Amino acid sequence: MASLLHNLLLDLRRRGRCILKELAALEDILSVEFNAHRREVAERLSRALGVVDRMLSDPDLADPLLEPNFFIDFKRLSELILNVEDSSLLILKRCSPEDRFLSALLQQICREVGYKNSPPLCSALSFQYFQALMGMDIIMTPQNQASDLLALPDLYHELAHFVLFLQRAEFEVPLLGLIHGFFANAIRKGKQHGLPKGSMNIIRENHALWTSSWHVEFACDMIATYWCGPAYGMANLRLSATRGDPYQDNMTHPADDARRAGINCILKLAGETRAADEIDHMWDDLKRLSPSARPPGYAKRYATRLLEQLAQYVYTACEESGFRDFAEQQKREDAFVSRAVSAAWQAFQHDPGEFPSFESSTIDRLKNQIVPA
């Protein structure tokens, strides 16, 4: 009688082959960029199924001592096939004009900012705001994103996740080094001053949060601000207004108010001090409207000096990577998305009541520029 693992592998192969057939059936109906993604995913899936075949023919698969090792490989292959089914296949089968527009828009953004890798595919199928699926080369947006100019800066943030994923040595590793050094110094000083155990534990807890995922979110905000300028700070304010307490954080994301501070560090480095101050004034209004209060220990949890160090490093790393900043893009005739994003926020601030007509005409113009009829 075949083992459970053997049967699971047979089922996995069946599922994978079914997905391959569905991918092949889509070839003649997809646009160029979506077909390129389909081919890449099909090749990746074919390689995975080749591994499954080799596992099924391996005589050691029946060895009880080795089965746990094979099971680990099975889990990884199963995860890949599930990701293909839940993201790439879903997007390709439901490819809409909005998805084609967003993907073409993202390609144009990549050209404007100087992003050197292949642009991710973009689809308006997210139920959780914006999502970057780095392993699948996909960015998911809200379903109305193709008609929402004011949220477009968040697309830059998701693209920045790919920068950290693909250029980890240039961005994430040095940032982690700065954070480790900052908190090591805080612990050393705490010991010198005889801080109580509870206070030392708070320092260690903050250190763990910063190095788990907070540093990624701060860095992506900063890269997006480098690319997008004040519009990103405004988009962040708009998004924060729809969420909860601006001082509240969690295991994966720092507090919105702290993210505002990181964004403003980049704006000031870029010479946009006036814009940073204006955004701060609007944040003061938001905090006035919110029933929240800054919690004890907040200033130490989000030390200004640490944010400034990270911002300085990110700004320099962006320059050294050859990325074009907001100001440089504004001077280029071919950077029409950058100018549209900036103009959208200026138009909204000038006359929110008239903004819908501005937004509609601007999106129509972008569609004509990016996806010619």
C-alpha positions in Angstrom: 0.0 0.0 0.0 1.3 3.4 -1.0 2.3 5.8 1.8 0.4 9.0 2.6 3.3 11.1 1.3 3.3 9.2 -2.0 -0.4 9.8 -2.4 -0.1 13.5 -1.5 2.6 13.9 -4.2 0.4 12.3 -6.8 -2.4 14.7 -5.8 0.1 17.6 -6.0 1.2 16.6 -9.5 -2.5 16.4 -10.6 -3.2 19.9 -9.3 -0.1 21.3 -10.9 -0.8 19.7 -14.3 -4.4 21.1 -14.2 -3.0 24.6 -13.6 -0.5 24.2 -16.4 -3.3 23.3 -18.8 -5.3 26.4 -17.7 -2.2 28.6 -18.2 -1.7 27.2 -21.7 -5.3 27.8 -22.6 -4.8 31.5 -21.9 -2.0 32.1 -24.3 -3.9 33.4 -27.2 -6.1 35.8 -25.2 -3.6 37.7 -23.1 -1.7 40.9 -23.8 2.1 40.9 -24.2 3.0 41.7 -20.6 0.4 39.3 -19.2 1.6 36.6 -21.5 5.2 37.2 -20.4 4.1 36.6 -16.8 2.1 33.5 -17.9 5.2 32.0 -19.5 7.4 32.7 -16.5 4.9 31.2 -14.1 4.4 28.1 -16.4 8.2 27.5 -16.5 8.4 27.8 -12.7 5.5 25.4 -12.3 7.0 22.9 -14.8 10.3 22.9 -12.9 8.3 22.2 -9.7 6.4 19.3 -11.3 9.8 17.9 -12.5 10.9 17.9 -8.8 7.6 16.1 -7.9 8.3 13.4 -10.6 11.8 12.9 -9.3 10.5 12.5 -5.7 7.9 10.0 -6.8 10.5 7.9 -8.6 13.1 8.1 -5.8 13.3 4.7 -3.9 14.2 6.5 -0.7 10.7 8.0 -0.6 9.5 4.8 1.1 12.2 5.0 3.8 10.5 6.1 7.1 13.7 7.8 8.2 13.9 10.0 5.1 10.2 10.7 4.7 10.2 13.8 6.9 12.9 15.3 4.6 10.7 14.6 1.6 7.7 16.0 3.4 9.5 19.4 3.8 10.1 19.5 0.1 6.4 18.6 -0.5 5.3 21.5 1.7 7.4 24.0 -0.3 6.2 22.7 -3.6 2.6 22.8 -2.4 3.0 26.4 -1.3 4.3 27.3 -4.7 1.4 25.7 -6.5 -1.1 27.3 -4.1 0.5 30.7 -4.7 0.3 30.3 -8.5 -3.3 29.2 -8.2 -4.3 32.0 -5.8 -2.4 34.9 -7.5 -1.1 34.4 -11.0 -3.8 32.1 -12.3 -6.5 34.2 -10.7 -5.2 37.4 -12.3 -4.6 35.9 -15.7 -8.0 34.3 -15.9 -9.8 37.5 -14.8 -7.5 40.0 -16.6 -9.6 43.2 -17.1 -8.9 46.5 -19.0 -8.2 48.0 -15.6 -5.5 45.4 -14.9 -3.9 46.0 -18.2 -4.0 49.8 -17.6 -2.5 49.4 -14.1 0.3 47.1 -15.3 1.1 49.5 -18.1 1.0 52.3 -15.6 3.4 50.5 -13.3 5.8 49.8 -16.2 5.8 53.6 -16.9 6.4 54.4 -13.3 9.4 52.0 -13.3 10.8 53.8 -16.3 10.4 57.2 -14.7 12.0 56.3 -11.4 14.8 54.3 -12.9 13.8 50.9 -11.6 16.1 48.5 -13.4 14.4 45.1 -12.8 11.4 43.7 -14.7 8.3 45.5 -13.6 5.8 43.4 -11.5 2.4 42.6 -12.9 -0.4 44.7 -11.4 -4.0 43.7 -10.7 -6.9 45.3 -9.0 -8.0 42.2 -7.1 -6.9 42.9 -3.6 -9.2 42.7 -0.6 -6.5 44.1 1.7 -5.6 47.5 0.2 -2.2 47.3 -1.6 -0.1 44.1 -1.4 3.3 43.3 -2.8 3.8 39.6 -3.6 7.5 39.6 -4.3 7.8 35.9 -4.8 5.2 36.0 -7.6 6.2 39.3 -9.2 2.8 40.8 -8.5 1.3 43.9 -6.9 -2.3 43.7 -5.9 -4.3 47.0 -5.6 -7.9 47.8 -4.4 -10.5 47.1 -7.1 -11.1 50.8 -7.9 -7.4 51.8 -8.2 -7.6 52.3 -11.9 -9.8 55.4 -11.2 -8.2 56.7 -8.0 -5.4 59.2 -8.5 -4.9 60.2 -4.9 -4.0 56.6 -3.8 -1.5 56.2 -6.7 1.5 57.1 -4.5 0.9 53.8 -2.6 1.8 52.0 -5.8 5.3 53.5 -5.4 5.5 52.1 -1.8 4.7 48.6 -3.1 7.3 48.9 -5.8 9.8 49.8 -3.1 9.1 46.4 -1.4 10.6 44.9 -4.6 13.7 47.1 -4.2 14.3 45.8 -0.7 13.6 42.3 -1.8 15.9 42.4 -4.8 18.6 44.7 -3.5 18.7 43.5 0.1 22.5 43.9 0.3 22.3 47.6 -0.7 19.3 48.5 1.4 18.0 46.2 4.1 21.2 44.7 5.4 22.8 48.1 6.1 19.6 49.4 7.6 19.5 46.5 10.0 23.1 47.3 11.0 22.1 50.8 11.9 19.2 49.6 13.9 21.2 47.0 15.8 23.9 49.6 16.5 21.3 52.1 17.8 19.7 49.7 20.2 23.0 48.1 21.3 24.0 51.6 22.3 20.7 52.1 24.1 21.1 48.9 26.1 24.7 49.8 27.0 23.7 53.2 28.3 20.7 51.7 30.1 23.1 49.3 32.0 25.4 52.2 32.8 22.6 54.2 34.3 21.1 51.3 36.1 17.7 51.2 34.4 15.3 48.8 36.0 14.6 45.4 34.3 11.3 46.6 33.0 12.8 49.5 31.1 15.6 47.3 29.7 12.9 44.8 28.5 11.1 47.7 26.7 14.3 48.6 24.8 14.7 44.9 23.8 11.1 44.7 22.7 11.4 47.9 20.6 14.6 46.5 19.1 12.8 43.2 18.1 9.9 45.1 16.5 12.2 47.4 14.5 14.2 44.5 13.1 11.3 42.1 12.4 9.4 44.2 9.8 9.1 47.8 10.9 12.4 48.7 9.2 10.9 47.4 5.9 7.8 49.6 6.1 9.8 52.7 7.1 12.3 52.1 4.2 9.5 51.5 1.6 7.9 54.8 2.8 11.2 56.6 2.4 11.9 55.2 -1.1 8.4 56.0 -2.2 8.9 59.6 -0.9 12.2 59.9 -2.7 10.3 58.9 -5.9 7.0 60.6 -5.3 7.8 63.7 -3.2 5.2 65.5 -1.1 2.4 63.5 -2.8 3.4 60.5 -0.9 3.2 62.3 2.4 -0.3 63.5 1.5 -1.4 60.0 0.4 -0.1 58.6 3.7 -2.1 61.3 5.6 -5.3 60.4 3.6 -4.8 56.6 4.3 -4.1 57.2 8.0 -7.3 59.3 8.4 -9.3 56.2 7.4 -7.6 53.9 10.0 -7.5 53.8 13.7 -5.3 55.5 16.3 -2.4 57.3 14.6 -0.2 56.3 17.5 -1.2 52.6 17.4 1.2 50.0 16.0 1.3 46.3 15.7 3.8 43.5 15.0 4.1 44.2 11.3 3.5 47.9 10.9 4.7 50.9 12.9 2.4 53.7 14.0 1.1 56.0 11.2 2.4 59.1 13.1 5.9 57.6 13.2 5.7 56.8 9.5 4.8 60.5 8.9 8.0 61.5 10.7 10.1 59.1 8.5 8.5 60.5 5.3 9.2 64.1 6.4 12.8 63.2 7.0 13.2 62.3 3.4 11.3 65.4 2.3 13.6 67.6 4.2 16.7 65.9 2.8 15.2 66.6 -0.7 14.8 70.3 0.1 11.0 70.0 0.5 11.0 71.5 4.0 8.0 73.7 3.4 6.0 70.7 2.1 7.0 68.7 5.1 5.8 71.5 7.5 2.5 71.7 5.6 2.0 68.0 6.0 2.8 68.3 9.7 0.2 71.0 10.1 -2.4 68.8 8.5 -1.4 65.9 10.8 -2.0 68.3 13.7 -5.5 68.7 12.5 -6.0 65.0 12.1 -4.7 64.4 15.7 -7.1 67.1 16.9 -10.0 65.3 15.3 -8.9 61.9 16.7 -9.7 61.0 20.3 -6.2 59.4 20.6 -3.3 60.5 22.8 0.4 59.9 22.4 1.2 57.0 24.7 4.0 57.0 27.3 7.4 55.9 25.9 6.4 56.8 22.4 9.3 59.1 21.8 11.8 56.4 22.8 10.0 53.8 20.8 10.3 56.0 17.7 13.5 57.9 18.3 13.9 60.8 16.0 17.6 60.2 15.8 17.1 56.7 14.5 14.6 57.8 11.9 17.0 60.5 10.7 19.8 58.0 10.4 17.7 55.6 8.4 16.4 58.4 6.1 19.9 59.6 5.4 21.0 56.1 4.5 18.0 55.4 2.3 18.3 58.7 0.5 22.0 58.0 -0.3 21.3 54.4 -1.3 18.6 55.6 -3.7 21.1 58.0 -5.3 23.8 55.4 -5.6 21.3 52.9 -7.1 20.6 55.4 -9.9 17.0 56.1 -9.0 15.5 59.4 -10.1 14.2 61.5 -7.3 10.9 63.5 -7.4 12.6 66.7 -8.6 14.5 65.1 -11.4 11.4 63.3 -12.7 9.4 66.6 -12.7 12.0 68.0 -15.2 11.7 65.1 -17.7 9.1 65.3 -20.5 8.6 61.5 -20.4 7.7 61.4 -16.7 4.1 62.1 -17.2 2.8 59.8 -14.4 5.0 61.6 -11.8 3.6 65.0 -12.9 0.0 63.6 -12.9 0.4 62.3 -9.3 1.8 65.7 -8.1 -0.8 67.7 -10.0 -3.6 65.5 -8.6 -2.7 66.3 -5.0 -2.3 70.0 -5.8 -5.7 70.1 -7.5 -7.3 68.3 -4.6 -5.9 70.7 -2.1 -6.8 73.7 -4.2 -10.5 72.7 -4.8 -11.7 69.3 -3.5 -15.2 69.9 -4.9 -13.9 70.2 -8.5 -11.4 67.4 -8.1 -13.6 64.6 -9.5 -13.7 66.2 -13.0 -9.9 66.8 -12.8 -9.3 63.2 -11.8 -11.5 61.8 -14.6 -9.9 63.8 -17.4 -6.4 63.1 -16.0 -7.0 59.3 -16.0 -8.3 59.5 -19.5 -5.2 61.3 -20.6 -3.0 58.7 -18.9 -4.8 55.9 -20.6 -4.2 57.5 -24.0 -0.5 58.1 -23.2 0.1 54.7 -21.8 -2.2 52.4 -23.7 -2.7 54.0 -27.1 -6.1 53.2 -28.8 
